[in-house]
Amino acid sequence: MLLALTACSTGPSLENRGAVTASPGDSDHLTIGSAGFTESDLLAQMYAQLLTRAGYRTSILTVANRELYEPALESGQIDVVPEYAATFADWLGAKTHGAAAKPVGSPDLGATMKALRALAAPRGLTVLPPGRAVDQNAFAVTAGYARAHGLRTLGDLGAAKLKVRLAAGDECVARPYCAPGLKKVYGIDITGVDPKGVGTTQAKRAVQDGRDQMVLTTTTDATLDQFGLVLLADDRHLQNADYVVPVVNRSRAGSERVAKVLGKLNDVLTTEDLARLNQQVDSWRRLPADVARTYLTDKGLLK
């Protein structure tokens, strides 16, 4: 199947990408795409189960590379995929305008969604409304460190004038959302970046053991409690608006019916919920399908 995806067409031709002519479709069978990591698997399962409950025949296709699954979404081999607003906007911007294109994702959700929809529509894609859940970059310290210095936000950390060694990916040295942004937006004294990766066990242990003071992770990290870590709130909105958004192939799944079904999940799924669901898969070793079904049933979305 992966080989077939690489050979598929990639949606409207370049000369026709200024206009979208296909009517919103409502196919009986819908293929939901997953990017192959825990959170994407969970979201794909929830989409599939909700759509099945609404009368669609569904299947899930895992394609762990956006370079493969996005063209498949354009061509209709995949009909629905969970995405992240700012990241997907920047990715489509680079695909459309080249790798040097200026990023269009920002902390402003409205502006990000406007830019994303403008990039998606000529490719035959419809971006449905974002939900309440957001998977952004986030920064964590030990609970003891936070208590000792009265820290709840990144603003508090900047005001405390503490020297902070940050466990993160090596790209953090240059990325505006990471070390440069922490210095510029919050005035945090980043003395160095310890290149242990984003949210890795090694990075968290370095903070837990006191070798580093803060770690770069994500807002839906399910393992922080295991390391005695707590997130500091991004109170000045340094991070981009990476809200969870369903993206659909307009000609096959662009109907109001699909939007209404998936909108029910948007109404209830929070960032905290998503972190707990990730934990059940990653730490408790439950199957994504079972975790998704239990959550949807508990929320009254499945009978």
C-alpha positions in Angstrom: 0.0 0.0 0.0 2.8 2.4 0.8 4.3 1.8 -2.7 0.9 2.5 -4.2 0.6 5.8 -2.3 3.9 7.1 -3.8 2.5 6.6 -7.3 -0.8 8.3 -6.8 -1.8 11.6 -8.3 -1.5 14.6 -6.1 -4.8 16.4 -6.5 -5.7 19.4 -8.8 -3.1 20.2 -11.4 -1.0 23.3 -10.8 -2.8 25.3 -13.4 -6.1 24.6 -11.8 -5.1 25.2 -8.2 -6.5 28.7 -8.1 -10.1 27.4 -7.9 -11.9 24.5 -6.3 -14.6 23.1 -8.6 -15.5 19.7 -6.9 -18.7 19.6 -4.9 -18.5 18.5 -1.3 -18.7 14.7 -1.4 -20.2 12.1 1.0 -18.8 8.7 0.1 -20.2 5.6 1.8 -16.7 4.2 2.6 -14.2 6.5 4.2 -10.5 5.8 4.8 -9.0 7.5 7.8 -5.3 8.2 7.8 -3.0 7.9 10.8 0.6 9.1 11.0 1.6 6.1 13.0 2.4 7.6 16.5 0.2 7.1 19.5 -1.8 10.3 19.4 -2.5 10.1 15.7 -3.6 6.4 16.1 -6.0 7.4 18.9 -7.5 10.3 16.9 -7.9 8.1 13.8 -9.6 5.5 15.8 -12.0 8.0 17.3 -12.8 9.5 13.9 -13.4 6.0 12.5 -15.6 4.9 15.3 -17.7 8.0 15.2 -18.1 7.8 11.4 -19.0 4.1 11.7 -21.6 4.9 14.3 -23.1 7.5 11.8 -23.5 4.8 9.1 -20.3 5.0 7.1 -18.1 2.0 6.3 -14.6 2.9 7.5 -11.0 1.7 7.4 -7.8 3.0 8.8 -4.6 3.3 6.9 -1.3 4.1 8.7 1.2 6.1 6.7 3.9 7.4 8.9 5.3 10.0 6.5 3.4 13.3 5.7 5.2 13.3 2.3 3.2 10.2 1.5 -0.1 10.6 3.3 -0.8 14.2 2.2 -0.7 13.5 -1.5 -2.9 10.4 -0.8 -5.3 12.7 1.0 -5.4 15.0 -2.1 -6.0 12.0 -4.5 -8.7 10.4 -2.3 -6.9 7.3 -1.3 -7.2 8.8 2.2 -10.4 10.7 3.0 -9.9 12.0 6.5 -6.7 12.7 8.6 -6.1 14.3 12.0 -3.7 17.2 11.6 -2.2 20.1 13.6 -3.2 23.6 12.4 0.1 25.5 12.5 2.4 22.7 11.6 0.2 21.6 8.6 -0.1 25.2 7.4 3.7 25.6 7.4 4.1 22.3 5.7 1.6 23.2 2.9 3.2 26.6 2.6 6.6 25.0 2.0 5.1 22.5 -0.5 3.4 25.3 -2.4 6.0 28.0 -2.3 9.2 26.2 -1.7 11.3 25.3 1.3 12.3 28.9 1.9 8.7 30.1 2.2 7.9 32.2 5.2 6.1 30.2 7.9 2.3 31.1 8.1 1.5 29.3 11.3 1.5 31.5 14.4 0.1 31.7 18.0 -3.0 33.3 16.6 -5.5 30.5 15.9 -7.7 32.6 13.6 -4.9 33.8 11.4 -3.4 30.3 11.3 -6.7 28.7 10.2 -7.2 31.3 7.6 -3.8 30.7 6.1 -4.2 26.9 6.3 -7.6 26.9 4.6 -6.2 29.2 1.8 -3.4 26.7 1.2 -5.6 23.6 1.5 -8.5 24.6 -0.7 -6.7 24.6 -4.1 -5.5 21.1 -3.3 -9.1 19.8 -2.9 -8.8 19.7 0.8 -11.2 21.1 3.4 -10.0 21.9 6.9 -12.8 21.4 9.5 -13.1 23.6 12.6 -10.4 23.0 15.3 -11.3 21.4 18.5 -10.3 22.2 22.1 -7.2 20.0 22.1 -3.8 21.4 21.3 -0.5 19.6 21.0 2.1 22.3 21.2 5.7 22.5 22.2 5.8 22.9 26.0 8.4 23.3 28.8 8.6 21.4 32.0 10.5 21.6 35.3 10.5 19.4 38.4 7.6 19.9 40.8 10.2 20.6 43.5 11.9 23.3 41.4 8.6 24.9 40.6 7.6 25.0 44.3 11.0 26.3 45.5 10.9 29.2 43.1 7.1 29.9 42.9 6.8 29.0 39.3 3.6 28.3 37.4 4.3 30.0 34.1 7.3 30.7 31.8 6.8 34.4 32.7 7.4 33.5 36.4 10.6 31.7 35.4 11.8 34.8 33.5 11.0 37.0 36.4 12.9 34.8 38.8 16.2 35.5 36.9 17.4 31.9 37.3 20.0 30.3 35.1 18.5 27.5 33.1 20.1 24.7 31.2 17.5 23.3 28.8 17.2 19.6 27.7 16.0 19.7 24.1 16.8 18.8 20.5 19.9 20.4 19.1 17.8 22.5 16.8 16.5 24.4 19.8 19.6 26.6 19.7 18.3 28.3 16.6 14.5 27.8 16.5 12.4 30.9 17.4 10.0 28.9 19.6 12.8 27.5 21.7 15.9 29.0 23.2 15.9 32.3 21.2 12.1 32.8 21.9 12.5 31.9 25.6 15.2 34.6 25.9 13.4 37.2 23.8 9.8 36.8 24.9 10.3 35.7 28.5 13.8 37.0 29.4 14.8 33.5 30.6 18.6 33.1 31.0 19.2 29.9 28.9 22.8 29.1 29.7 22.9 26.1 27.3 21.0 23.5 25.4 21.6 19.9 26.4 20.9 18.0 23.1 19.0 15.0 24.4 15.9 15.3 22.2 12.4 16.6 22.5 10.6 14.9 25.4 12.8 11.9 25.4 13.3 9.7 28.5 17.0 10.8 28.6 16.0 14.5 28.5 13.4 14.1 31.3 15.9 12.2 33.5 18.4 14.9 33.1 15.9 17.4 34.6 14.7 14.9 37.2 18.3 14.4 38.3 19.1 18.1 38.4 21.7 18.1 35.6 19.3 20.4 33.6 16.6 22.6 34.9 14.0 22.4 32.1 13.0 20.1 29.3 11.3 20.8 25.9 8.3 18.4 25.5 4.7 18.7 24.4 1.4 19.7 26.0 0.0 16.1 25.6 3.0 14.4 27.1 1.6 11.5 29.1 4.7 10.6 31.1 5.6 13.8 33.0 4.3 12.5 36.4 6.6 9.5 36.2 9.6 11.9 36.3 8.1 14.3 38.8 7.7 17.1 36.2 5.2 19.8 35.7 4.5 22.1 32.7 5.0 25.8 32.9 2.2 27.7 31.1 3.1 29.6 27.9 1.4 32.7 29.3 2.8 35.0 26.6 1.9 32.7 23.7 5.3 31.9 22.3 4.1 28.6 20.7 2.2 28.3 17.5 -1.5 27.3 17.5 -1.2 23.6 16.9 -4.8 22.7 17.6 -6.0 19.3 16.4 -8.0 19.8 13.1 -9.6 17.1 10.9 -8.6 17.6 7.2 -10.8 15.9 4.6 -10.7 15.3 0.9 -13.5 17.7 -0.3 -14.8 15.5 -3.1 -15.2 12.4 -1.0 -15.7 13.6 2.6 -16.5 17.3 2.4 -20.2 17.0 3.4 -21.9 18.7 6.3 -22.7 15.3 7.6 -19.0 14.4 8.1 -18.3 17.8 9.6 -21.1 17.4 12.0 -20.0 13.9 13.1 -16.4 14.9 13.7 -17.5 18.2 15.3 -19.0 16.2 18.2 -15.5 15.1 19.2 -14.2 18.7 18.9 -16.8 19.7 21.5 -15.5 17.4 24.2 -11.9 16.4 23.6 -9.5 18.6 25.6 -5.7 18.7 25.7 -5.8 17.1 29.2 -8.1 14.3 27.8 -5.6 13.6 25.0 -2.7 13.4 27.4 -4.6 10.9 29.5 -5.5 8.8 26.4 -1.9 8.8 25.3 -0.9 7.6 28.7 -3.3 4.7 28.6 -1.6 3.5 25.4 2.0 4.3 26.1 2.1 3.5 29.8 -0.7 1.1 30.4 -0.3 -0.8 27.1 -3.9 -0.6 26.1 -4.9 -0.8 22.4 -5.7 2.6 20.8 -9.0 1.2 19.5 -10.1 0.1 23.0 -9.0 3.4 24.6 -10.8 5.4 21.9 -14.0 3.3 22.3 -14.1 3.7 26.1 -13.5 7.5 25.9 -16.3 8.0 23.3 -18.7 5.8 25.3 -17.9 7.7 28.5 -18.6 11.0 26.7 -21.9 9.7 25.4 -20.8 9.8 21.7 -21.1 6.0 21.3 -23.9 3.8 22.6 
